[in-house]
Amino acid sequence: MIFYATLMKTESSTVTVSDITPVKFNELYSKYKETLSCPCSTTSISYKNFVSNTIKLHPVCSSRFVSQEWIHALYSLNASRYGASDFRTTASSQVG
């Protein structure tokens, strides 16, 4: 019994398709999925249509405890005027 094999040389070529549609891309993908390349040099949907940022600050970051008035009160030279039970009386000794 004799076995033999024929080695075939495969050649590849590059074909550029302009103005491709999703239907055409899917058709090419089903046929050439191993070698299909899509460099996407342009975007068809602008980023603002599918990207959004929502900034939500922590409640402390927008509270009165970070206001300039409160920070100045921590370093008040006349803090004793607030009374012994007021935090501002001892606040300057707790900073730093």
C-alpha atoms as an extended CHARMM CRD file, in Angstrom:
* protein
*
        96  EXT
         1         1  MET       CA              0.0000000000        0.0000000000        0.0000000000  PROA      1               0.0000000000
         2         2  ILE       CA              1.3710000000        3.4290000000       -0.9220000000  PROA      2               0.0000000000
         3         3  PHE       CA              0.3890000000        6.6770000000        0.7800000000  PROA      3               0.0000000000
         4         4  TYR       CA              1.1300000000       10.0480000000       -0.6520000000  PROA      4               0.0000000000
         5         5  ALA       CA              0.1250000000       13.5700000000        0.1000000000  PROA      5               0.0000000000
         6         6  THR       CA              0.0790000000       16.6280000000       -2.0140000000  PROA      6               0.0000000000
         7         7  LEU       CA              1.1770000000       19.7950000000       -0.2670000000  PROA      7               0.0000000000
         8         8  MET       CA             -0.6200000000       22.8130000000       -1.5450000000  PROA      8               0.0000000000
         9         9  LYS       CA              0.8900000000       26.2310000000       -1.2680000000  PROA      9               0.0000000000
        10        10  THR       CA             -1.7280000000       28.6540000000        0.0220000000  PROA      10              0.0000000000
        11        11  GLU       CA             -1.5400000000       32.2270000000       -1.1050000000  PROA      11              0.0000000000
        12        12  SER       CA             -3.1050000000       35.1450000000        0.6580000000  PROA      12              0.0000000000
        13        13  SER       CA             -4.1420000000       38.4460000000       -0.7690000000  PROA      13              0.0000000000
        14        14  THR       CA             -5.4230000000       41.6550000000        0.7200000000  PROA      14              0.0000000000
        15        15  VAL       CA             -8.6860000000       43.0910000000       -0.5110000000  PROA      15              0.0000000000
        16        16  THR       CA             -9.8650000000       46.4620000000        0.7680000000  PROA      16              0.0000000000
        17        17  VAL       CA            -13.5980000000       47.0280000000        0.9520000000  PROA      17              0.0000000000
        18        18  SER       CA            -14.7320000000       50.6340000000        1.3620000000  PROA      18              0.0000000000
        19        19  ASP       CA            -18.0560000000       51.7600000000        2.8210000000  PROA      19              0.0000000000
        20        20  ILE       CA            -18.7200000000       48.3800000000        4.3470000000  PROA      20              0.0000000000
        21        21  THR       CA            -22.1370000000       47.7020000000        5.8300000000  PROA      21              0.0000000000
        22        22  PRO       CA            -22.8800000000       45.4440000000        8.7970000000  PROA      22              0.0000000000
        23        23  VAL       CA            -24.5350000000       42.9550000000        6.4330000000  PROA      23              0.0000000000
        24        24  LYS       CA            -21.4600000000       42.8360000000        4.1770000000  PROA      24              0.0000000000
        25        25  PHE       CA            -19.1350000000       42.5120000000        7.1730000000  PROA      25              0.0000000000
        26        26  ASN       CA            -21.1540000000       39.5630000000        8.5510000000  PROA      26              0.0000000000
        27        27  GLU       CA            -21.0920000000       37.9200000000        5.1340000000  PROA      27              0.0000000000
        28        28  LEU       CA            -17.3000000000       38.2840000000        4.8870000000  PROA      28              0.0000000000
        29        29  TYR       CA            -16.8500000000       37.1870000000        8.4900000000  PROA      29              0.0000000000
        30        30  SER       CA            -18.7810000000       33.9610000000        7.9680000000  PROA      30              0.0000000000
        31        31  LYS       CA            -16.6220000000       33.1860000000        4.9290000000  PROA      31              0.0000000000
        32        32  TYR       CA            -13.1790000000       34.4240000000        6.1080000000  PROA      32              0.0000000000
        33        33  LYS       CA            -13.3770000000       34.5990000000        9.9170000000  PROA      33              0.0000000000
        34        34  GLU       CA             -9.8290000000       33.2810000000       10.4280000000  PROA      34              0.0000000000
        35        35  THR       CA             -8.1800000000       35.9200000000        8.2580000000  PROA      35              0.0000000000
        36        36  LEU       CA            -10.5980000000       38.8510000000        8.2040000000  PROA      36              0.0000000000
        37        37  SER       CA             -9.1390000000       42.1030000000        9.5000000000  PROA      37              0.0000000000
        38        38  CYS       CA            -10.9390000000       45.3640000000       10.1340000000  PROA      38              0.0000000000
        39        39  PRO       CA             -8.5730000000       48.1940000000       11.1560000000  PROA      39              0.0000000000
        40        40  CYS       CA            -11.4490000000       50.6670000000       11.6880000000  PROA      40              0.0000000000
        41        41  SER       CA             -9.6650000000       53.8600000000       10.7300000000  PROA      41              0.0000000000
        42        42  THR       CA            -12.8940000000       55.8480000000       11.0380000000  PROA      42              0.0000000000
        43        43  THR       CA            -15.8320000000       55.6840000000       13.4200000000  PROA      43              0.0000000000
        44        44  SER       CA            -19.3690000000       55.5820000000       12.1390000000  PROA      44              0.0000000000
        45        45  ILE       CA            -20.9890000000       56.4260000000       15.4880000000  PROA      45              0.0000000000
        46        46  SER       CA            -19.6470000000       59.3790000000       17.4260000000  PROA      46              0.0000000000
        47        47  TYR       CA            -18.5060000000       58.6310000000       20.9710000000  PROA      47              0.0000000000
        48        48  LYS       CA            -21.0140000000       61.0190000000       22.5150000000  PROA      48              0.0000000000
        49        49  ASN       CA            -23.8300000000       58.7170000000       21.3510000000  PROA      49              0.0000000000
        50        50  PHE       CA            -22.7470000000       55.7600000000       23.4760000000  PROA      50              0.0000000000
        51        51  VAL       CA            -20.3670000000       57.1060000000       26.1350000000  PROA      51              0.0000000000
        52        52  SER       CA            -21.5310000000       59.1610000000       29.0720000000  PROA      52              0.0000000000
        53        53  ASN       CA            -19.9970000000       60.1620000000       32.3790000000  PROA      53              0.0000000000
        54        54  THR       CA            -22.0010000000       60.7770000000       35.4980000000  PROA      54              0.0000000000
        55        55  ILE       CA            -20.0560000000       62.3330000000       38.3380000000  PROA      55              0.0000000000
        56        56  LYS       CA            -21.4470000000       61.7360000000       41.7920000000  PROA      56              0.0000000000
        57        57  LEU       CA            -19.5970000000       63.2240000000       44.7350000000  PROA      57              0.0000000000
        58        58  HSD       CA            -19.5100000000       61.5780000000       48.1300000000  PROA      58              0.0000000000
        59        59  PRO       CA            -21.9270000000       63.3920000000       50.5010000000  PROA      59              0.0000000000
        60        60  VAL       CA            -19.0350000000       64.5960000000       52.6790000000  PROA      60              0.0000000000
        61        61  CYS       CA            -17.3820000000       66.2540000000       49.6600000000  PROA      61              0.0000000000
        62        62  SER       CA            -20.4010000000       68.4980000000       49.1670000000  PROA      62              0.0000000000
        63        63  SER       CA            -21.2120000000       69.0680000000       52.8470000000  PROA      63              0.0000000000
        64        64  ARG       CA            -20.6090000000       72.1650000000       54.9260000000  PROA      64              0.0000000000
        65        65  PHE       CA            -17.7170000000       70.3720000000       56.6670000000  PROA      65              0.0000000000
        66        66  VAL       CA            -15.4500000000       71.1000000000       53.6830000000  PROA      66              0.0000000000
        67        67  SER       CA            -16.5340000000       74.7040000000       53.1850000000  PROA      67              0.0000000000
        68        68  GLN       CA            -14.0250000000       77.5310000000       53.6480000000  PROA      68              0.0000000000
        69        69  GLU       CA            -16.1070000000       78.8610000000       56.5340000000  PROA      69              0.0000000000
        70        70  TRP       CA            -15.8120000000       75.5500000000       58.4060000000  PROA      70              0.0000000000
        71        71  ILE       CA            -12.0780000000       75.1820000000       57.6910000000  PROA      71              0.0000000000
        72        72  HSD       CA            -11.4030000000       78.7240000000       58.9360000000  PROA      72              0.0000000000
        73        73  ALA       CA            -13.4130000000       77.9260000000       62.0840000000  PROA      73              0.0000000000
        74        74  LEU       CA            -11.0380000000       75.0150000000       62.8110000000  PROA      74              0.0000000000
        75        75  TYR       CA             -8.1560000000       77.4710000000       63.0860000000  PROA      75              0.0000000000
        76        76  SER       CA            -10.0530000000       80.2090000000       64.8920000000  PROA      76              0.0000000000
        77        77  LEU       CA             -7.9420000000       82.0550000000       67.4500000000  PROA      77              0.0000000000
        78        78  ASN       CA            -11.0560000000       82.8060000000       69.4590000000  PROA      78              0.0000000000
        79        79  ALA       CA            -12.5360000000       79.2590000000       69.4750000000  PROA      79              0.0000000000
        80        80  SER       CA            -13.3120000000       79.3310000000       73.1870000000  PROA      80              0.0000000000
        81        81  ARG       CA            -16.2550000000       81.6340000000       72.4890000000  PROA      81              0.0000000000
        82        82  TYR       CA            -18.2310000000       78.6250000000       71.1660000000  PROA      82              0.0000000000
        83        83  GLY       CA            -18.4860000000       76.8880000000       74.5590000000  PROA      83              0.0000000000
        84        84  ALA       CA            -17.0530000000       73.6540000000       75.9630000000  PROA      84              0.0000000000
        85        85  SER       CA            -19.5230000000       71.3080000000       74.2310000000  PROA      85              0.0000000000
        86        86  ASP       CA            -18.9140000000       72.7660000000       70.7420000000  PROA      86              0.0000000000
        87        87  PHE       CA            -16.4770000000       70.8190000000       68.5320000000  PROA      87              0.0000000000
        88        88  ARG       CA            -14.8980000000       74.0290000000       67.2300000000  PROA      88              0.0000000000
        89        89  THR       CA            -13.4980000000       74.7560000000       70.7000000000  PROA      89              0.0000000000
        90        90  THR       CA            -11.0830000000       71.8000000000       70.4750000000  PROA      90              0.0000000000
        91        91  ALA       CA            -10.9210000000       71.3580000000       66.6780000000  PROA      91              0.0000000000
        92        92  SER       CA             -7.6220000000       73.1750000000       66.1700000000  PROA      92              0.0000000000
        93        93  SER       CA             -5.8560000000       70.7760000000       68.5550000000  PROA      93              0.0000000000
        94        94  GLN       CA             -7.1000000000       67.7940000000       66.4890000000  PROA      94              0.0000000000
        95        95  VAL       CA             -5.8330000000       69.0650000000       63.1160000000  PROA      95              0.0000000000
        96        96  GLY       CA             -2.4460000000       68.0770000000       61.8300000000  PROA      96              0.0000000000
